[in-house]
């Protein structure tokens, strides 16, 4: 039973959120006049501090059964607009969100299971940075 004023959503110590991640959504910006195909652009949703950990226990074995190459868990403060199609740029790699848990539906933390992609091409907004 919850006590009044008790914060039971604290799933992680804020000091452990020491990895910077960038979250991107693909947005339709129009159509190619020659092919009719949609033109998409990566739009930065936010840059946040996150706690990142490798899967362990049953999570690890479940991921191994479906042959996920490398799956990790990323926990960060709630950010509106994050969905399973959101891509994460971290440590020189792209990560695809496999599952999102809005912890206790309180919009305070998001805990995402993510799988690494093979692409290491940086996002457009980081390509010109030096």
Secondary structure, DSSP 8 states (H G I E B T S, - for coil): ---TT--TT--S-GGG--EEEEEEEEEEEEE-TTT--EEEEEEEEEEEEEEEEE--THHHHHHHHTT-S-EEEEEEE--TT--TT-EEEETTEEEEEEEEEEGGGSSSEEEEEEEE-S-----HHHHT--
